[in-house]
């Protein structure tokens, strides 16, 4: 059961990105190329969603938006780093 929960936690942002890309215009006009969204999908999916939600590279971010972005980065890195820490014990 814990493995299933960990699998859902890791897969959910990626599933959300795929559903947003297929059924909405959430990513339209935010990125100029395909490289940044693909790298975000692979490595930092929650950060990609938050960064796109706040306008991406087109609009400057204020303090509150940066806090949300920092939390997303910490959560993404925590999902990856937590398994590495537990494996080493």
GUPA-365410 format. One record per residue: chain; x, y, z of N, C-alpha, C in turn; residue in three letters. Coordinates in pm, 1 decimal. Each point is the difference from the previous one (the first is absolute). Layout:
// residues N
<atom><kette>A</kette><n_c1>X</n_c1><n_c2>Y</n_c2><n_c3>Z</n_c3><ca_c1>X</ca_c1><ca_c2>Y</ca_c2><ca_c3>Z</ca_c3><c_c1>X</c_c1><c_c2>Y</c_c2><c_c3>Z</c_c3><rest>ALA</rest></atom>
...
//
This chain:
// residues 89
<atom><kette>A</kette><n_c1>80.2</n_c1><n_c2>-119.8</n_c2><n_c3>0.0</n_c3><ca_c1>-80.2</ca_c1><ca_c2>119.8</ca_c2><ca_c3>0.0</ca_c3><c_c1>85.3</c_c1><c_c2>127.5</c_c2><c_c3>0.0</c_c3><rest>UNK</rest></atom>
<atom><kette>A</kette><n_c1>108.9</n_c1><n_c2>7.1</n_c2><n_c3>79.2</n_c3><ca_c1>82.8</ca_c1><ca_c2>121.2</ca_c2><ca_c3>-6.4</ca_c3><c_c1>62.0</c_c1><c_c2>21.7</c_c2><c_c3>-137.6</c_c3><rest>UNK</rest></atom>
<atom><kette>A</kette><n_c1>32.0</n_c1><n_c2>-107.6</n_c2><n_c3>-71.5</n_c3><ca_c1>55.6</ca_c1><ca_c2>16.2</ca_c2><ca_c3>-134.6</ca_c3><c_c1>-102.9</c_c1><c_c2>59.9</c_c2><c_c3>-94.8</c_c3><rest>UNK</rest></atom>
<atom><kette>A</kette><n_c1>-125.2</n_c1><n_c2>-40.3</n_c2><n_c3>14.0</n_c3><ca_c1>-105.7</ca_c1><ca_c2>54.0</ca_c2><ca_c3>-83.9</ca_c3><c_c1>-19.3</c_c1><c_c2>148.3</c_c2><c_c3>27.7</c_c3><rest>UNK</rest></atom>
<atom><kette>A</kette><n_c1>5.4</n_c1><n_c2>38.1</n_c2><n_c3>125.9</n_c3><ca_c1>-13.2</ca_c1><ca_c2>140.8</ca_c2><ca_c3>37.3</ca_c3><c_c1>116.5</c_c1><c_c2>81.9</c_c2><c_c3>-54.8</c_c3><rest>UNK</rest></atom>
<atom><kette>A</kette><n_c1>120.0</n_c1><n_c2>-53.2</n_c2><n_c3>8.9</n_c3><ca_c1>116.7</ca_c1><ca_c2>69.9</ca_c2><ca_c3>-55.1</ca_c3><c_c1>-9.1</c_c1><c_c2>10.4</c_c2><c_c3>-151.9</c_c3><rest>UNK</rest></atom>
<atom><kette>A</kette><n_c1>-47.4</n_c1><n_c2>-104.5</n_c2><n_c3>-64.8</n_c3><ca_c1>-15.8</ca_c1><ca_c2>3.1</ca_c2><ca_c3>-145.2</ca_c3><c_c1>-102.1</c_c1><c_c2>104.4</c_c2><c_c3>-42.8</c_c3><rest>UNK</rest></atom>
<atom><kette>A</kette><n_c1>-110.5</n_c1><n_c2>10.5</n_c2><n_c3>71.5</n_c3><ca_c1>-101.1</ca_c1><ca_c2>101.5</ca_c2><ca_c3>-30.8</ca_c3><c_c1>53.5</c_c1><c_c2>140.9</c_c2><c_c3>23.3</c_c3><rest>UNK</rest></atom>
<atom><kette>A</kette><n_c1>76.8</n_c1><n_c2>19.6</n_c2><n_c3>105.7</n_c3><ca_c1>55.3</ca_c1><ca_c2>133.0</ca_c2><ca_c3>29.3</ca_c3><c_c1>97.7</c_c1><c_c2>44.3</c_c2><c_c3>-107.9</c_c3><rest>UNK</rest></atom>
<atom><kette>A</kette><n_c1>77.6</n_c1><n_c2>-92.9</n_c2><n_c3>-52.3</n_c3><ca_c1>96.4</ca_c1><ca_c2>34.1</ca_c2><ca_c3>-103.9</ca_c3><c_c1>-68.3</c_c1><c_c2>17.4</c_c2><c_c3>-135.4</c_c3><rest>UNK</rest></atom>
<atom><kette>A</kette><n_c1>-101.5</n_c1><n_c2>-81.7</n_c2><n_c3>-28.3</n_c3><ca_c1>-62.6</ca_c1><ca_c2>1.1</ca_c2><ca_c3>-132.0</ca_c3><c_c1>-106.7</c_c1><c_c2>107.7</c_c2><c_c3>-15.4</c_c3><rest>UNK</rest></atom>
<atom><kette>A</kette><n_c1>-63.1</n_c1><n_c2>45.2</n_c2><n_c3>106.9</n_c3><ca_c1>-113.0</ca_c1><ca_c2>91.0</ca_c2><ca_c3>-13.7</ca_c3><c_c1>32.6</c_c1><c_c2>130.1</c_c2><c_c3>-73.1</c_c3><rest>UNK</rest></atom>
<atom><kette>A</kette><n_c1>108.7</n_c1><n_c2>70.6</n_c2><n_c3>31.0</n_c3><ca_c1>27.1</ca_c1><ca_c2>123.1</ca_c2><ca_c3>-75.4</ca_c3><c_c1>20.1</c_c1><c_c2>-26.0</c_c2><c_c3>-149.1</c_c3><rest>UNK</rest></atom>
<atom><kette>A</kette><n_c1>59.5</n_c1><n_c2>-111.0</n_c2><n_c3>-34.2</n_c3><ca_c1>20.1</ca_c1><ca_c2>-31.8</ca_c2><ca_c3>-141.2</ca_c3><c_c1>-132.5</c_c1><c_c2>-30.8</c_c2><c_c3>-68.8</c_c3><rest>UNK</rest></atom>
<atom><kette>A</kette><n_c1>-87.9</n_c1><n_c2>-70.1</n_c2><n_c3>69.1</n_c3><ca_c1>-133.0</ca_c1><ca_c2>-27.2</ca_c2><ca_c3>-55.2</ca_c3><c_c1>-75.8</c_c1><c_c2>131.4</c_c2><c_c3>-17.3</c_c3><rest>UNK</rest></atom>
<atom><kette>A</kette><n_c1>11.8</n_c1><n_c2>90.0</n_c2><n_c3>97.4</n_c3><ca_c1>-66.9</ca_c1><ca_c2>130.2</ca_c2><ca_c3>-9.8</ca_c3><c_c1>53.0</c_c1><c_c2>80.0</c_c2><c_c3>-118.8</c_c3><rest>UNK</rest></atom>
<atom><kette>A</kette><n_c1>130.4</n_c1><n_c2>-4.4</n_c2><n_c3>-25.1</n_c3><ca_c1>57.7</ca_c1><ca_c2>71.2</ca_c2><ca_c3>-114.1</ca_c3><c_c1>-54.4</c_c1><c_c2>-55.9</c_c2><c_c3>-130.9</c_c3><rest>UNK</rest></atom>
<atom><kette>A</kette><n_c1>-5.8</n_c1><n_c2>-130.2</n_c2><n_c3>-10.7</n_c3><ca_c1>-51.7</ca_c1><ca_c2>-61.4</ca_c2><ca_c3>-122.5</ca_c3><c_c1>-146.2</c_c1><c_c2>38.5</c_c2><c_c3>-20.6</c_c3><rest>UNK</rest></atom>
<atom><kette>A</kette><n_c1>-81.4</n_c1><n_c2>-6.0</n_c2><n_c3>105.8</n_c3><ca_c1>-141.7</ca_c1><ca_c2>35.4</ca_c2><ca_c3>-13.3</ca_c3><c_c1>-17.6</c_c1><c_c2>148.3</c_c2><c_c3>-32.8</c_c3><rest>UNK</rest></atom>
<atom><kette>A</kette><n_c1>80.2</n_c1><n_c2>87.3</n_c2><n_c3>61.6</n_c3><ca_c1>-8.3</ca_c1><ca_c2>142.7</ca_c2><ca_c3>-32.0</ca_c3><c_c1>40.8</c_c1><c_c2>26.4</c_c2><c_c3>-144.7</c_c3><rest>UNK</rest></atom>
<atom><kette>A</kette><n_c1>100.6</n_c1><n_c2>-70.1</n_c2><n_c3>-47.7</n_c3><ca_c1>45.9</ca_c1><ca_c2>19.6</ca_c2><ca_c3>-137.5</ca_c3><c_c1>-104.0</c_c1><c_c2>-49.6</c_c2><c_c3>-100.6</c_c3><rest>UNK</rest></atom>
<atom><kette>A</kette><n_c1>-65.0</n_c1><n_c2>-113.4</n_c2><n_c3>32.4</n_c3><ca_c1>-96.8</ca_c1><ca_c2>-56.9</ca_c2><ca_c3>-92.9</ca_c3><c_c1>-133.1</c_c1><c_c2>75.0</c_c2><c_c3>-3.0</c_c3><rest>UNK</rest></atom>
<atom><kette>A</kette><n_c1>-49.2</n_c1><n_c2>43.6</n_c2><n_c3>116.5</n_c3><ca_c1>-136.9</ca_c1><ca_c2>48.2</ca_c2><ca_c3>9.0</ca_c3><c_c1>-14.7</c_c1><c_c2>149.0</c_c2><c_c3>29.4</c_c3><rest>UNK</rest></atom>
<atom><kette>A</kette><n_c1>108.2</n_c1><n_c2>75.6</n_c2><n_c3>2.4</n_c3><ca_c1>-12.1</ca_c1><ca_c2>144.2</ca_c2><ca_c3>24.0</ca_c3><c_c1>109.0</c_c1><c_c2>74.1</c_c2><c_c3>-77.5</c_c3><rest>UNK</rest></atom>
<atom><kette>A</kette><n_c1>-2.4</n_c1><n_c2>130.4</n_c2><n_c3>11.3</n_c3><ca_c1>103.7</ca_c1><ca_c2>80.9</ca_c2><ca_c3>-63.9</ca_c3><c_c1>92.0</c_c1><c_c2>61.0</c_c2><c_c3>106.2</c_c3><rest>UNK</rest></atom>
<atom><kette>A</kette><n_c1>24.7</n_c1><n_c2>-74.1</n_c2><n_c3>104.9</n_c3><ca_c1>79.3</ca_c1><ca_c2>45.0</ca_c2><ca_c3>114.3</ca_c3><c_c1>143.7</c_c1><c_c2>34.4</c_c2><c_c3>-39.3</c_c3><rest>UNK</rest></atom>
<atom><kette>A</kette><n_c1>59.5</n_c1><n_c2>-74.7</n_c2><n_c3>-90.2</n_c3><ca_c1>140.0</ca_c1><ca_c2>19.6</ca_c2><ca_c3>-37.9</ca_c3><c_c1>17.6</c_c1><c_c2>82.2</c_c2><c_c3>-127.2</c_c3><rest>UNK</rest></atom>
<atom><kette>A</kette><n_c1>-108.6</n_c1><n_c2>37.8</n_c2><n_c3>-65.1</n_c3><ca_c1>9.7</ca_c1><ca_c2>73.3</ca_c2><ca_c3>-126.7</ca_c3><c_c1>57.9</c_c1><c_c2>139.4</c_c2><c_c3>18.6</c_c3><rest>UNK</rest></atom>
<atom><kette>A</kette><n_c1>101.7</n_c1><n_c2>32.1</n_c2><n_c3>-76.4</n_c3><ca_c1>57.7</ca_c1><ca_c2>132.8</ca_c2><ca_c3>0.1</ca_c3><c_c1>90.8</c_c1><c_c2>32.3</c_c2><c_c3>116.6</c_c3><rest>UNK</rest></atom>
<atom><kette>A</kette><n_c1>24.9</n_c1><n_c2>-95.3</n_c2><n_c3>87.0</n_c3><ca_c1>85.1</ca_c1><ca_c2>28.0</ca_c2><ca_c3>116.1</ca_c3><c_c1>146.3</c_c1><c_c2>-27.4</c_c2><c_c3>-32.2</c_c3><rest>UNK</rest></atom>
<atom><kette>A</kette><n_c1>27.4</n_c1><n_c2>-109.0</n_c2><n_c3>-67.1</n_c3><ca_c1>137.4</ca_c1><ca_c2>-38.5</ca_c2><ca_c3>-32.0</ca_c3><c_c1>21.6</c_c1><c_c2>9.8</c_c2><c_c3>-150.3</c_c3><rest>UNK</rest></atom>
<atom><kette>A</kette><n_c1>120.4</n_c1><n_c2>41.7</n_c2><n_c3>-39.1</n_c3><ca_c1>30.8</ca_c1><ca_c2>17.0</ca_c2><ca_c3>-142.2</ca_c3><c_c1>37.6</c_c1><c_c2>-132.2</c_c2><c_c3>-66.4</c_c3><rest>UNK</rest></atom>
<atom><kette>A</kette><n_c1>62.0</n_c1><n_c2>-87.7</n_c2><n_c3>73.5</n_c3><ca_c1>41.9</ca_c1><ca_c2>-128.1</ca_c2><ca_c3>-56.2</ca_c3><c_c1>-57.2</c_c1><c_c2>-114.9</c_c2><c_c3>79.9</c_c3><rest>UNK</rest></atom>
<atom><kette>A</kette><n_c1>47.5</n_c1><n_c2>-118.2</n_c2><n_c3>-28.8</n_c3><ca_c1>-49.2</ca_c1><ca_c2>-120.5</ca_c2><ca_c3>65.9</ca_c3><c_c1>97.5</c_c1><c_c2>-48.3</c_c2><c_c3>108.3</c_c3><rest>UNK</rest></atom>
<atom><kette>A</kette><n_c1>122.2</n_c1><n_c2>53.9</n_c2><n_c3>3.0</n_c3><ca_c1>103.1</ca_c1><ca_c2>-49.9</ca_c2><ca_c3>90.4</ca_c3><c_c1>-35.6</c_c1><c_c2>21.4</c_c2><c_c3>147.0</c_c3><rest>UNK</rest></atom>
<atom><kette>A</kette><n_c1>-41.2</n_c1><n_c2>118.6</n_c2><n_c3>37.1</n_c3><ca_c1>-30.6</ca_c1><ca_c2>29.8</ca_c2><ca_c3>140.8</ca_c3><c_c1>-118.4</c_c1><c_c2>-81.8</c_c2><c_c3>50.5</c_c3><rest>UNK</rest></atom>
<atom><kette>A</kette><n_c1>-110.9</n_c1><n_c2>-9.7</n_c2><n_c3>-74.4</n_c3><ca_c1>-108.7</ca_c1><ca_c2>-84.0</ca_c2><ca_c3>49.9</ca_c3><c_c1>36.8</c_c1><c_c2>-148.4</c_c2><c_c3>12.3</c_c3><rest>UNK</rest></atom>
<atom><kette>A</kette><n_c1>80.2</n_c1><n_c2>-51.9</n_c2><n_c3>-92.3</n_c3><ca_c1>39.3</ca_c1><ca_c2>-140.5</ca_c2><ca_c3>8.4</ca_c3><c_c1>91.1</c_c1><c_c2>-22.8</c_c2><c_c3>120.1</c_c3><rest>UNK</rest></atom>
<atom><kette>A</kette><n_c1>95.7</n_c1><n_c2>88.3</n_c2><n_c3>22.4</n_c3><ca_c1>87.7</ca_c1><ca_c2>-13.4</ca_c2><ca_c3>117.2</ca_c3><c_c1>-78.8</c_c1><c_c2>16.3</c_c2><c_c3>129.8</c_c3><rest>UNK</rest></atom>
<atom><kette>A</kette><n_c1>-94.2</n_c1><n_c2>92.7</n_c2><n_c3>0.3</n_c3><ca_c1>-85.1</ca_c1><ca_c2>16.0</ca_c2><ca_c3>117.5</ca_c3><c_c1>-84.4</c_c1><c_c2>-122.9</c_c2><c_c3>24.8</c_c3><rest>UNK</rest></atom>
<atom><kette>A</kette><n_c1>-52.3</n_c1><n_c2>-59.9</n_c2><n_c3>-104.7</n_c3><ca_c1>-79.6</ca_c1><ca_c2>-122.0</ca_c2><ca_c3>13.0</ca_c3><c_c1>83.1</c_c1><c_c2>-113.4</c_c2><c_c3>59.2</c_c3><rest>UNK</rest></atom>
<atom><kette>A</kette><n_c1>124.7</n_c1><n_c2>-10.6</n_c2><n_c3>-42.8</n_c3><ca_c1>84.8</ca_c1><ca_c2>-109.4</ca_c2><ca_c3>45.7</ca_c3><c_c1>53.9</c_c1><c_c2>20.6</c_c2><c_c3>140.9</c_c3><rest>UNK</rest></atom>
<atom><kette>A</kette><n_c1>44.8</n_c1><n_c2>121.5</n_c2><n_c3>32.7</n_c3><ca_c1>73.4</ca_c1><ca_c2>21.0</ca_c2><ca_c3>123.6</ca_c3><c_c1>-77.3</c_c1><c_c2>75.6</c_c2><c_c3>108.8</c_c3><rest>UNK</rest></atom>
<atom><kette>A</kette><n_c1>-73.1</n_c1><n_c2>104.4</n_c2><n_c3>-34.5</n_c3><ca_c1>-70.2</ca_c1><ca_c2>82.8</ca_c2><ca_c3>98.4</ca_c3><c_c1>-143.6</c_c1><c_c2>27.9</c_c2><c_c3>-46.2</c_c3><rest>UNK</rest></atom>
<atom><kette>A</kette><n_c1>-86.3</n_c1><n_c2>-100.3</n_c2><n_c3>2.1</n_c3><ca_c1>-133.8</ca_c1><ca_c2>18.6</ca_c2><ca_c3>-56.4</ca_c3><c_c1>-87.1</c_c1><c_c2>97.6</c_c2><c_c3>78.4</c_c3><rest>UNK</rest></atom>
<atom><kette>A</kette><n_c1>3.8</n_c1><n_c2>-3.0</n_c2><n_c3>129.9</n_c3><ca_c1>-81.9</ca_c1><ca_c2>92.6</ca_c2><ca_c3>79.2</ca_c3><c_c1>47.6</c_c1><c_c2>143.8</c_c2><c_c3>-19.0</c_c3><rest>UNK</rest></atom>
<atom><kette>A</kette><n_c1>128.8</n_c1><n_c2>18.3</n_c2><n_c3>-10.3</n_c3><ca_c1>55.6</ca_c1><ca_c2>132.3</ca_c2><ca_c3>-25.4</ca_c3><c_c1>-42.0</c_c1><c_c2>51.3</c_c2><c_c3>-137.5</c_c3><rest>UNK</rest></atom>
<atom><kette>A</kette><n_c1>-5.1</n_c1><n_c2>-86.6</n_c2><n_c3>-99.2</n_c3><ca_c1>-46.2</ca_c1><ca_c2>38.3</ca_c2><ca_c3>-133.4</ca_c3><c_c1>-144.1</c_c1><c_c2>49.2</c_c2><c_c3>3.5</c_c3><rest>UNK</rest></atom>
<atom><kette>A</kette><n_c1>-85.2</n_c1><n_c2>-69.7</n_c2><n_c3>74.1</n_c3><ca_c1>-140.2</ca_c1><ca_c2>40.5</ca_c2><ca_c3>10.0</ca_c3><c_c1>-12.9</c_c1><c_c2>135.4</c_c2><c_c3>68.0</c_c3><rest>UNK</rest></atom>
<atom><kette>A</kette><n_c1>69.5</n_c1><n_c2>19.8</n_c2><n_c3>111.3</n_c3><ca_c1>-8.4</ca_c1><ca_c2>127.0</ca_c2><ca_c3>73.3</ca_c3><c_c1>58.1</c_c1><c_c2>113.7</c_c2><c_c3>-82.5</c_c3><rest>UNK</rest></atom>
<atom><kette>A</kette><n_c1>114.0</n_c1><n_c2>-22.6</n_c2><n_c3>-63.6</n_c3><ca_c1>63.9</ca_c1><ca_c2>104.3</ca_c2><ca_c3>-80.5</ca_c3><c_c1>-87.8</c_c1><c_c2>40.0</c_c2><c_c3>-117.9</c_c3><rest>UNK</rest></atom>
<atom><kette>A</kette><n_c1>-63.3</n_c1><n_c2>-96.2</n_c2><n_c3>-63.2</n_c3><ca_c1>-89.5</ca_c1><ca_c2>29.0</ca_c2><ca_c3>-111.7</ca_c3><c_c1>-124.1</c_c1><c_c2>73.7</c_c2><c_c3>48.3</c_c3><rest>UNK</rest></atom>
<atom><kette>A</kette><n_c1>-52.6</n_c1><n_c2>-38.7</n_c2><n_c3>114.6</n_c3><ca_c1>-118.5</ca_c1><ca_c2>64.9</ca_c2><ca_c3>55.0</ca_c3><c_c1>24.1</c_c1><c_c2>149.0</c_c2><c_c3>24.5</c_c3><rest>UNK</rest></atom>
<atom><kette>A</kette><n_c1>117.8</n_c1><n_c2>35.8</n_c2><n_c3>45.5</n_c3><ca_c1>30.4</ca_c1><ca_c2>139.8</ca_c2><ca_c3>29.7</ca_c3><c_c1>52.3</c_c1><c_c2>77.2</c_c2><c_c3>-120.7</c_c3><rest>UNK</rest></atom>
<atom><kette>A</kette><n_c1>-8.5</n_c1><n_c2>-54.7</n_c2><n_c3>-117.8</n_c3><ca_c1>30.9</ca_c1><ca_c2>76.8</ca_c2><ca_c3>-120.0</ca_c3><c_c1>128.7</c_c1><c_c2>-36.1</c_c2><c_c3>-68.9</c_c3><rest>UNK</rest></atom>
<atom><kette>A</kette><n_c1>83.3</n_c1><n_c2>-80.1</n_c2><n_c3>60.8</n_c3><ca_c1>123.7</ca_c1><ca_c2>-42.3</ca_c2><ca_c3>-63.8</ca_c3><c_c1>96.8</c_c1><c_c2>114.9</c_c2><c_c3>-19.4</c_c3><rest>UNK</rest></atom>
<atom><kette>A</kette><n_c1>78.4</n_c1><n_c2>-6.1</n_c2><n_c3>-105.8</n_c3><ca_c1>103.6</ca_c1><ca_c2>100.7</ca_c2><ca_c3>-21.4</ca_c3><c_c1>-53.9</c_c1><c_c2>134.4</c_c2><c_c3>-49.4</c_c3><rest>UNK</rest></atom>
<atom><kette>A</kette><n_c1>-130.1</n_c1><n_c2>9.3</n_c2><n_c3>-31.5</n_c3><ca_c1>-54.1</ca_c1><ca_c2>125.2</ca_c2><ca_c3>-53.9</ca_c3><c_c1>-20.6</c_c1><c_c2>106.9</c_c2><c_c3>106.1</c_c3><rest>UNK</rest></atom>
<atom><kette>A</kette><n_c1>-33.0</n_c1><n_c2>-39.9</n_c2><n_c3>123.1</n_c3><ca_c1>-31.4</ca_c1><ca_c2>100.2</ca_c2><ca_c3>101.7</ca_c3><c_c1>92.0</c_c1><c_c2>-16.9</c_c2><c_c3>120.7</c_c3><rest>UNK</rest></atom>
<atom><kette>A</kette><n_c1>44.4</n_c1><n_c2>112.6</n_c2><n_c3>57.3</n_c3><ca_c1>84.0</ca_c1><ca_c2>-9.4</ca_c2><ca_c3>119.8</ca_c3><c_c1>-82.1</c_c1><c_c2>-48.0</c_c2><c_c3>119.8</c_c3><rest>UNK</rest></atom>
<atom><kette>A</kette><n_c1>64.9</n_c1><n_c2>-72.4</n_c2><n_c3>89.0</n_c3><ca_c1>-69.2</ca_c1><ca_c2>-55.0</ca_c2><ca_c3>116.5</ca_c3><c_c1>18.5</c_c1><c_c2>91.4</c_c2><c_c3>119.4</c_c3><rest>UNK</rest></atom>
<atom><kette>A</kette><n_c1>-104.6</n_c1><n_c2>11.1</n_c2><n_c3>80.4</n_c3><ca_c1>11.8</ca_c1><ca_c2>75.0</ca_c2><ca_c3>124.7</ca_c3><c_c1>37.2</c_c1><c_c2>-96.1</c_c2><c_c3>112.8</c_c3><rest>UNK</rest></atom>
<atom><kette>A</kette><n_c1>5.1</n_c1><n_c2>49.1</n_c2><n_c3>122.4</n_c3><ca_c1>46.0</ca_c1><ca_c2>-79.4</ca_c2><ca_c3>112.3</ca_c3><c_c1>-86.0</c_c1><c_c2>-120.7</c_c2><c_c3>31.0</c_c3><rest>UNK</rest></atom>
<atom><kette>A</kette><n_c1>-130.7</n_c1><n_c2>17.6</n_c2><n_c3>-4.2</n_c3><ca_c1>-90.8</ca_c1><ca_c2>-110.8</ca_c2><ca_c3>30.8</ca_c3><c_c1>12.4</c_c1><c_c2>-111.7</c_c2><c_c3>-102.9</c_c3><rest>UNK</rest></atom>
<atom><kette>A</kette><n_c1>12.1</n_c1><n_c2>35.3</n_c2><n_c3>-124.8</n_c3><ca_c1>15.2</ca_c1><ca_c2>-100.3</ca_c2><ca_c3>-104.4</ca_c3><c_c1>133.6</c_c1><c_c2>-73.5</c_c2><c_c3>13.0</c_c3><rest>UNK</rest></atom>
<atom><kette>A</kette><n_c1>104.7</n_c1><n_c2>72.4</n_c2><n_c3>39.8</n_c3><ca_c1>129.8</ca_c1><ca_c2>-64.7</ca_c2><ca_c3>20.9</ca_c3><c_c1>-4.3</c_c1><c_c2>-98.5</c_c2><c_c3>115.4</c_c3><rest>UNK</rest></atom>
<atom><kette>A</kette><n_c1>-78.1</n_c1><n_c2>30.4</n_c2><n_c3>103.5</n_c3><ca_c1>-14.0</ca_c1><ca_c2>-92.3</ca_c2><ca_c3>112.8</ca_c3><c_c1>-67.0</c_c1><c_c2>-129.2</c_c2><c_c3>-46.2</c_c3><rest>UNK</rest></atom>
<atom><kette>A</kette><n_c1>-107.5</n_c1><n_c2>12.3</n_c2><n_c3>-80.6</n_c3><ca_c1>-65.5</ca_c1><ca_c2>-119.2</ca_c2><ca_c3>-53.7</ca_c3><c_c1>94.4</c_c1><c_c2>-79.7</c_c2><c_c3>-89.0</c_c3><rest>UNK</rest></atom>
<atom><kette>A</kette><n_c1>80.0</n_c1><n_c2>68.3</n_c2><n_c3>-79.4</n_c3><ca_c1>95.5</ca_c1><ca_c2>-67.7</ca_c2><ca_c3>-86.8</ca_c3><c_c1>107.5</c_c1><c_c2>-71.6</c_c2><c_c3>83.1</c_c3><rest>UNK</rest></atom>
<atom><kette>A</kette><n_c1>47.0</n_c1><n_c2>62.6</n_c2><n_c3>104.9</n_c3><ca_c1>100.1</ca_c1><ca_c2>-62.9</ca_c2><ca_c3>86.7</ca_c3><c_c1>-56.7</c_c1><c_c2>-123.1</c_c2><c_c3>69.6</c_c3><rest>UNK</rest></atom>
<atom><kette>A</kette><n_c1>-124.7</n_c1><n_c2>7.2</n_c2><n_c3>43.2</n_c3><ca_c1>-63.7</ca_c1><ca_c2>-116.1</ca_c2><ca_c3>62.8</ca_c3><c_c1>-12.0</c_c1><c_c2>-114.2</c_c2><c_c3>-100.9</c_c3><rest>UNK</rest></atom>
<atom><kette>A</kette><n_c1>-33.9</n_c1><n_c2>32.4</n_c2><n_c3>-124.4</n_c3><ca_c1>-10.7</ca_c1><ca_c2>-103.2</ca_c2><ca_c3>-103.4</ca_c3><c_c1>135.2</c_c1><c_c2>-65.2</c_c2><c_c3>-26.6</c_c3><rest>UNK</rest></atom>
<atom><kette>A</kette><n_c1>105.3</n_c1><n_c2>79.3</n_c2><n_c3>-3.7</n_c3><ca_c1>134.6</ca_c1><ca_c2>-56.1</ca_c2><ca_c3>-21.0</ca_c3><c_c1>37.6</c_c1><c_c2>-90.9</c_c2><c_c3>116.3</c_c3><rest>UNK</rest></atom>
<atom><kette>A</kette><n_c1>-27.4</n_c1><n_c2>43.2</n_c2><n_c3>120.9</n_c3><ca_c1>32.0</ca_c1><ca_c2>-81.2</ca_c2><ca_c3>118.1</ca_c3><c_c1>-78.1</c_c1><c_c2>-130.8</c_c2><c_c3>-1.2</c_c3><rest>UNK</rest></atom>
<atom><kette>A</kette><n_c1>-127.6</n_c1><n_c2>6.1</n_c2><n_c3>-36.2</n_c3><ca_c1>-79.7</ca_c1><ca_c2>-123.0</ca_c2><ca_c3>-7.6</ca_c3><c_c1>51.3</c_c1><c_c2>-93.1</c_c2><c_c3>-108.4</c_c3><rest>UNK</rest></atom>
<atom><kette>A</kette><n_c1>35.0</n_c1><n_c2>54.7</n_c2><n_c3>-116.5</n_c3><ca_c1>53.9</ca_c1><ca_c2>-84.3</ca_c2><ca_c3>-106.9</ca_c3><c_c1>131.3</c_c1><c_c2>-64.0</c_c2><c_c3>40.9</c_c3><rest>UNK</rest></atom>
<atom><kette>A</kette><n_c1>89.2</n_c1><n_c2>75.9</n_c2><n_c3>56.4</n_c3><ca_c1>128.6</ca_c1><ca_c2>-55.2</ca_c2><ca_c3>41.9</ca_c3><c_c1>-15.9</c_c1><c_c2>-93.3</c_c2><c_c3>119.6</c_c3><rest>UNK</rest></atom>
<atom><kette>A</kette><n_c1>-99.2</n_c1><n_c2>24.8</n_c2><n_c3>83.3</n_c3><ca_c1>-26.6</ca_c1><ca_c2>-87.4</ca_c2><ca_c3>113.3</ca_c3><c_c1>-49.7</c_c1><c_c2>-135.9</c_c2><c_c3>-43.4</c_c3><rest>UNK</rest></atom>
<atom><kette>A</kette><n_c1>-79.4</n_c1><n_c2>-4.7</n_c2><n_c3>-106.2</n_c3><ca_c1>-47.3</ca_c1><ca_c2>-128.6</ca_c2><ca_c3>-50.8</ca_c3><c_c1>115.3</c_c1><c_c2>-82.5</c_c2><c_c3>-54.6</c_c3><rest>UNK</rest></atom>
<atom><kette>A</kette><n_c1>96.3</n_c1><n_c2>66.2</n_c2><n_c3>-62.4</n_c3><ca_c1>114.0</ca_c1><ca_c2>-71.8</ca_c2><ca_c3>-56.1</ca_c3><c_c1>102.3</c_c1><c_c2>-31.4</c_c2><c_c3>109.1</c_c3><rest>UNK</rest></atom>
<atom><kette>A</kette><n_c1>31.0</n_c1><n_c2>96.0</n_c2><n_c3>83.6</n_c3><ca_c1>103.5</ca_c1><ca_c2>-16.6</ca_c2><ca_c3>100.7</ca_c3><c_c1>-40.4</c_c1><c_c2>-86.7</c_c2><c_c3>117.3</c_c3><rest>UNK</rest></atom>
<atom><kette>A</kette><n_c1>-127.2</n_c1><n_c2>-6.2</n_c2><n_c3>30.2</n_c3><ca_c1>-45.6</ca_c1><ca_c2>-80.8</ca_c2><ca_c3>112.3</ca_c3><c_c1>25.7</c_c1><c_c2>-147.4</c_c2><c_c3>-20.6</c_c3><rest>UNK</rest></atom>
<atom><kette>A</kette><n_c1>-18.1</n_c1><n_c2>-47.4</n_c2><n_c3>-121.0</n_c3><ca_c1>23.5</ca_c1><ca_c2>-141.4</ca_c2><ca_c3>-27.1</ca_c3><c_c1>149.3</c_c1><c_c2>-32.6</c_c2><c_c3>5.3</c_c3><rest>UNK</rest></atom>
<atom><kette>A</kette><n_c1>83.5</n_c1><n_c2>92.0</n_c2><n_c3>-42.2</n_c3><ca_c1>143.7</ca_c1><ca_c2>-21.6</ca_c2><ca_c3>5.4</ca_c3><c_c1>48.0</c_c1><c_c2>-5.4</c_c2><c_c3>144.5</c_c3><rest>UNK</rest></atom>
<atom><kette>A</kette><n_c1>-55.4</n_c1><n_c2>86.1</n_c2><n_c3>85.6</n_c3><ca_c1>39.9</ca_c1><ca_c2>0.5</ca_c2><ca_c3>140.9</ca_c3><c_c1>-39.8</c_c1><c_c2>-131.3</c_c2><c_c3>68.0</c_c3><rest>UNK</rest></atom>
<atom><kette>A</kette><n_c1>-119.7</n_c1><n_c2>-47.1</n_c2><n_c3>-25.4</n_c3><ca_c1>-47.1</ca_c1><ca_c2>-123.5</ca_c2><ca_c3>63.1</ca_c3><c_c1>74.6</c_c1><c_c2>-121.9</c_c2><c_c3>-51.5</c_c3><rest>UNK</rest></atom>
<atom><kette>A</kette><n_c1>40.3</n_c1><n_c2>2.4</n_c2><n_c3>-126.6</n_c3><ca_c1>71.4</ca_c1><ca_c2>-113.2</ca_c2><ca_c3>-56.7</ca_c3><c_c1>138.2</c_c1><c_c2>-14.2</c_c2><c_c3>65.1</c_c3><rest>UNK</rest></atom>
<atom><kette>A</kette><n_c1>60.3</n_c1><n_c2>113.6</n_c2><n_c3>37.5</n_c3><ca_c1>133.6</ca_c1><ca_c2>-1.6</ca_c2><ca_c3>59.1</ca_c3><c_c1>1.3</c_c1><c_c2>-50.9</c_c2><c_c3>143.3</c_c3><rest>UNK</rest></atom>
<atom><kette>A</kette><n_c1>-111.5</n_c1><n_c2>-0.3</n_c2><n_c3>67.5</n_c3><ca_c1>-3.2</ca_c1><ca_c2>-42.9</ca_c2><ca_c3>140.1</ca_c3><c_c1>1.5</c_c1><c_c2>-145.8</c_c2><c_c3>9.7</c_c3><rest>UNK</rest></atom>
//
